[in-house]
Amino acid sequence: MKALTDKIKGKLQALASECNEGSEFQKGLLTAIANIEYEEGIADFEEVARVMMKHLSNGNKYHPHHTVIMTNSTAELVEGQKALGQIMDYIPD
């Protein structure tokens, strides 16, 4: 089944293709489509991130010093041993 956002984007794209090329209305529709796609990307990332955050919140396995570093081909669980906090002495203004 097609997602609701895909249906909305399809309708907006169809309307945009019926408009005069370069018209302000067409530009507005294309901007709306781009905004929907941007928000979808944020929502997808948040959904995945929240699953990992929920997993890390298991106090029987992990503590607040555990960090996960993920790439498209690896996942690494790191445990912080020591931290100084943020030192701004060497950052140029």
Backbone as JSON Lines, residues from 0, in Angstrom:
{"i":0,"aa":"M","n":[0.85,-1.18,0.0],"ca":[0.0,0.0,0.0],"c":[0.89,1.24,0.0]}
{"i":1,"aa":"K","n":[0.54,2.18,-0.8],"ca":[1.31,3.4,-0.94],"c":[1.11,4.29,0.29]}
{"i":2,"aa":"A","n":[2.22,4.83,0.79],"ca":[2.16,5.7,1.97],"c":[1.4,6.98,1.65]}
{"i":3,"aa":"L","n":[0.8,7.55,2.67],"ca":[0.02,8.77,2.49],"c":[0.87,9.9,1.92]}
{"i":4,"aa":"T","n":[2.09,10.03,2.43],"ca":[2.94,11.12,1.92],"c":[3.28,10.91,0.44]}
{"i":5,"aa":"D","n":[3.44,9.65,0.03],"ca":[3.69,9.38,-1.39],"c":[2.49,9.78,-2.24]}
{"i":6,"aa":"K","n":[1.3,9.53,-1.74],"ca":[0.08,9.93,-2.46],"c":[-0.01,11.45,-2.57]}
{"i":7,"aa":"I","n":[0.3,12.14,-1.47],"ca":[0.26,13.61,-1.47],"c":[1.28,14.16,-2.44]}
{"i":8,"aa":"K","n":[2.5,13.63,-2.39],"ca":[3.54,14.09,-3.32],"c":[3.13,13.84,-4.77]}
{"i":9,"aa":"G","n":[2.52,12.68,-5.03],"ca":[2.06,12.36,-6.39],"c":[1.02,13.36,-6.89]}
{"i":10,"aa":"K","n":[0.07,13.7,-6.02],"ca":[-0.97,14.68,-6.39],"c":[-0.35,16.05,-6.65]}
{"i":11,"aa":"L","n":[0.57,16.47,-5.78],"ca":[1.21,17.77,-5.96],"c":[2.04,17.78,-7.24]}
{"i":12,"aa":"Q","n":[2.74,16.67,-7.53],"ca":[3.55,16.58,-8.75],"c":[2.65,16.65,-9.99]}
{"i":13,"aa":"A","n":[1.5,15.99,-9.93],"ca":[0.57,16.04,-11.06],"c":[0.06,17.46,-11.28]}
{"i":14,"aa":"L","n":[-0.27,18.14,-10.18],"ca":[-0.71,19.54,-10.3],"c":[0.4,20.42,-10.87]}
{"i":15,"aa":"A","n":[1.64,20.18,-10.41],"ca":[2.77,20.98,-10.89],"c":[3.01,20.77,-12.37]}
{"i":16,"aa":"S","n":[2.81,19.56,-12.85],"ca":[3.04,19.28,-14.27],"c":[1.96,19.91,-15.15]}
{"i":17,"aa":"E","n":[0.8,20.2,-14.58],"ca":[-0.28,20.84,-15.33],"c":[-0.15,22.36,-15.37]}
{"i":18,"aa":"C","n":[0.72,22.92,-14.54],"ca":[0.88,24.38,-14.46],"c":[1.78,24.89,-15.58]}
{"i":19,"aa":"N","n":[1.69,26.19,-15.8],"ca":[2.61,26.83,-16.74],"c":[4.03,26.69,-16.21]}
{"i":20,"aa":"E","n":[4.95,26.3,-17.11],"ca":[6.34,26.1,-16.73],"c":[6.92,27.37,-16.12]}
{"i":21,"aa":"G","n":[7.48,27.25,-14.91],"ca":[8.11,28.38,-14.26],"c":[7.16,29.33,-13.54]}
{"i":22,"aa":"S","n":[5.86,28.99,-13.52],"ca":[4.91,29.87,-12.83],"c":[5.15,29.82,-11.33]}
{"i":23,"aa":"E","n":[4.72,30.87,-10.64],"ca":[4.89,30.93,-9.19],"c":[4.13,29.8,-8.5]}
{"i":24,"aa":"F","n":[2.98,29.44,-9.05],"ca":[2.19,28.35,-8.45],"c":[2.95,27.03,-8.58]}
{"i":25,"aa":"Q","n":[3.54,26.78,-9.75],"ca":[4.32,25.56,-9.94],"c":[5.53,25.54,-9.0]}
{"i":26,"aa":"K","n":[6.19,26.69,-8.87],"ca":[7.34,26.77,-7.96],"c":[6.91,26.46,-6.52]}
{"i":27,"aa":"G","n":[5.73,26.97,-6.14],"ca":[5.22,26.7,-4.8],"c":[4.92,25.23,-4.58]}
{"i":28,"aa":"L","n":[4.34,24.58,-5.59],"ca":[4.06,23.15,-5.48],"c":[5.35,22.35,-5.37]}
{"i":29,"aa":"L","n":[6.35,22.69,-6.18],"ca":[7.62,21.98,-6.14],"c":[8.34,22.21,-4.8]}
{"i":30,"aa":"T","n":[8.2,23.41,-4.25],"ca":[8.76,23.69,-2.93],"c":[8.06,22.86,-1.87]}
{"i":31,"aa":"A","n":[6.75,22.72,-1.98],"ca":[5.99,21.9,-1.03],"c":[6.45,20.44,-1.09]}
{"i":32,"aa":"I","n":[6.67,19.93,-2.29],"ca":[7.14,18.56,-2.45],"c":[8.52,18.4,-1.8]}
{"i":33,"aa":"A","n":[9.41,19.35,-2.04],"ca":[10.75,19.3,-1.45],"c":[10.68,19.34,0.07]}
{"i":34,"aa":"N","n":[9.78,20.15,0.62],"ca":[9.62,20.24,2.07],"c":[9.1,18.93,2.65]}
{"i":35,"aa":"I","n":[8.18,18.3,1.97],"ca":[7.65,17.01,2.42],"c":[8.77,15.97,2.43]}
{"i":36,"aa":"E","n":[9.58,15.93,1.38],"ca":[10.68,14.97,1.3],"c":[11.71,15.23,2.41]}
{"i":37,"aa":"Y","n":[11.98,16.49,2.69],"ca":[12.91,16.84,3.76],"c":[12.39,16.34,5.11]}
{"i":38,"aa":"E","n":[11.12,16.61,5.39],"ca":[10.52,16.19,6.66],"c":[10.46,14.67,6.77]}
{"i":39,"aa":"E","n":[10.23,13.98,5.65],"ca":[10.25,12.51,5.65],"c":[11.62,11.99,6.06]}
{"i":40,"aa":"G","n":[12.66,12.62,5.53],"ca":[14.02,12.21,5.88],"c":[14.3,12.37,7.36]}
{"i":41,"aa":"I","n":[13.86,13.48,7.91],"ca":[14.05,13.72,9.35],"c":[13.27,12.68,10.15]}
{"i":42,"aa":"A","n":[12.04,12.41,9.75],"ca":[11.2,11.44,10.47],"c":[11.79,10.03,10.39]}
{"i":43,"aa":"D","n":[12.33,9.65,9.23],"ca":[12.95,8.34,9.08],"c":[14.15,8.21,10.01]}
{"i":44,"aa":"F","n":[14.99,9.24,10.04],"ca":[16.17,9.21,10.9],"c":[15.76,9.14,12.37]}
{"i":45,"aa":"E","n":[14.77,9.94,12.75],"ca":[14.33,9.95,14.15],"c":[13.78,8.58,14.56]}
{"i":46,"aa":"E","n":[13.05,7.94,13.66],"ca":[12.48,6.63,13.97],"c":[13.59,5.61,14.27]}
{"i":47,"aa":"V","n":[14.62,5.6,13.44],"ca":[15.73,4.67,13.64],"c":[16.51,5.04,14.9]}
{"i":48,"aa":"A","n":[16.77,6.33,15.09],"ca":[17.54,6.78,16.24],"c":[16.82,6.45,17.55]}
{"i":49,"aa":"R","n":[15.52,6.61,17.58],"ca":[14.76,6.33,18.8],"c":[14.81,4.85,19.17]}
{"i":50,"aa":"V","n":[14.85,3.97,18.16],"ca":[14.98,2.54,18.44],"c":[16.3,2.27,19.16]}
{"i":51,"aa":"M","n":[17.38,2.88,18.67],"ca":[18.69,2.68,19.3],"c":[18.72,3.32,20.69]}
{"i":52,"aa":"M","n":[18.12,4.5,20.84],"ca":[18.08,5.16,22.15],"c":[17.32,4.3,23.17]}
{"i":53,"aa":"K","n":[16.23,3.72,22.74],"ca":[15.44,2.87,23.63],"c":[16.27,1.65,24.04]}
{"i":54,"aa":"H","n":[16.99,1.08,23.07],"ca":[17.83,-0.08,23.36],"c":[18.93,0.29,24.36]}
{"i":55,"aa":"L","n":[19.56,1.44,24.18],"ca":[20.64,1.88,25.07],"c":[20.13,2.24,26.47]}
{"i":56,"aa":"S","n":[18.85,2.51,26.59],"ca":[18.32,2.89,27.9],"c":[18.13,1.7,28.83]}
{"i":57,"aa":"N","n":[18.43,0.49,28.35],"ca":[18.35,-0.71,29.19],"c":[19.48,-0.66,30.22]}
{"i":58,"aa":"G","n":[19.15,-0.28,31.44],"ca":[20.14,-0.11,32.5],"c":[20.84,-1.39,32.91]}
{"i":59,"aa":"N","n":[20.28,-2.55,32.58],"ca":[20.92,-3.82,32.91],"c":[22.09,-4.12,31.97]}
{"i":60,"aa":"K","n":[22.11,-3.5,30.8],"ca":[23.17,-3.77,29.82],"c":[24.11,-2.58,29.63]}
{"i":61,"aa":"Y","n":[23.56,-1.38,29.71],"ca":[24.33,-0.19,29.34],"c":[24.22,0.88,30.41]}
{"i":62,"aa":"H","n":[25.12,1.84,30.38],"ca":[25.06,2.98,31.28],"c":[25.27,4.26,30.44]}
{"i":63,"aa":"P","n":[25.13,5.44,31.04],"ca":[25.17,6.68,30.26],"c":[26.49,6.95,29.54]}
{"i":64,"aa":"H","n":[27.54,6.18,29.85],"ca":[28.82,6.4,29.19],"c":[28.97,5.57,27.91]}
{"i":65,"aa":"H","n":[27.95,4.79,27.55],"ca":[27.96,4.05,26.3],"c":[27.49,4.94,25.16]}
{"i":66,"aa":"T","n":[28.16,4.81,24.03],"ca":[27.82,5.56,22.82],"c":[27.81,4.59,21.65]}
{"i":67,"aa":"V","n":[26.94,4.81,20.69],"ca":[26.92,4.0,19.48],"c":[27.34,4.88,18.31]}
{"i":68,"aa":"I","n":[28.28,4.37,17.53],"ca":[28.71,5.04,16.3],"c":[28.29,4.13,15.15]}
{"i":69,"aa":"M","n":[27.44,4.65,14.27],"ca":[26.94,3.83,13.16],"c":[27.29,4.47,11.83]}
{"i":70,"aa":"T","n":[27.68,3.62,10.9],"ca":[27.86,4.05,9.52],"c":[26.98,3.15,8.66]}
{"i":71,"aa":"N","n":[27.1,3.28,7.35],"ca":[26.27,2.44,6.48],"c":[26.76,1.0,6.44]}
{"i":72,"aa":"S","n":[27.93,0.71,7.04],"ca":[28.43,-0.67,7.02],"c":[28.9,-1.19,8.39]}
{"i":73,"aa":"T","n":[28.89,-0.35,9.42],"ca":[29.34,-0.8,10.74],"c":[28.5,-0.19,11.84]}
{"i":74,"aa":"A","n":[28.54,-0.84,12.99],"ca":[27.95,-0.3,14.22],"c":[28.92,-0.61,15.33]}
{"i":75,"aa":"E","n":[29.27,0.41,16.1],"ca":[30.28,0.26,17.13],"c":[29.72,0.76,18.46]}
{"i":76,"aa":"L","n":[29.83,-0.06,19.49],"ca":[29.43,0.33,20.84],"c":[30.69,0.75,21.58]}
{"i":77,"aa":"V","n":[30.73,1.99,22.04],"ca":[31.91,2.56,22.67],"c":[31.55,2.93,24.11]}
{"i":78,"aa":"E","n":[32.5,2.69,25.01],"ca":[32.3,3.06,26.41],"c":[33.33,4.11,26.78]}
{"i":79,"aa":"G","n":[32.85,5.28,27.21],"ca":[33.75,6.34,27.63],"c":[34.38,6.03,28.97]}
{"i":80,"aa":"Q","n":[35.68,6.18,29.05],"ca":[36.41,5.93,30.3],"c":[36.68,7.23,31.06]}
{"i":81,"aa":"K","n":[37.1,8.26,30.32],"ca":[37.41,9.55,30.92],"c":[36.95,10.65,29.98]}
{"i":82,"aa":"A","n":[36.54,11.77,30.55],"ca":[36.12,12.91,29.74],"c":[36.51,14.2,30.45]}
{"i":83,"aa":"L","n":[36.92,15.17,29.68],"ca":[37.27,16.48,30.24],"c":[36.13,17.48,30.09]}
{"i":84,"aa":"G","n":[35.18,17.17,29.28],"ca":[34.15,18.14,28.98],"c":[34.62,19.0,27.81]}
{"i":85,"aa":"Q","n":[33.88,20.02,27.51],"ca":[34.19,20.89,26.38],"c":[35.22,21.95,26.77]}
{"i":86,"aa":"I","n":[36.36,21.96,26.08],"ca":[37.41,22.93,26.33],"c":[37.48,23.85,25.11]}
{"i":87,"aa":"M","n":[37.24,25.12,25.32],"ca":[37.17,26.09,24.22],"c":[38.44,26.94,24.12]}
{"i":88,"aa":"D","n":[39.48,26.63,24.89],"ca":[40.69,27.45,24.93],"c":[41.38,27.59,23.58]}
{"i":89,"aa":"Y","n":[41.31,26.57,22.75],"ca":[42.07,26.55,21.49],"c":[41.21,26.78,20.26]}
{"i":90,"aa":"I","n":[39.96,27.15,20.47],"ca":[39.04,27.42,19.36],"c":[39.1,28.9,19.04]}
{"i":91,"aa":"P","n":[39.47,29.25,17.78],"ca":[39.53,30.67,17.44],"c":[38.13,31.29,17.44]}
{"i":92,"aa":"D","n":[38.07,32.57,17.8],"ca":[36.79,33.29,17.84],"c":[36.24,33.52,16.48]}
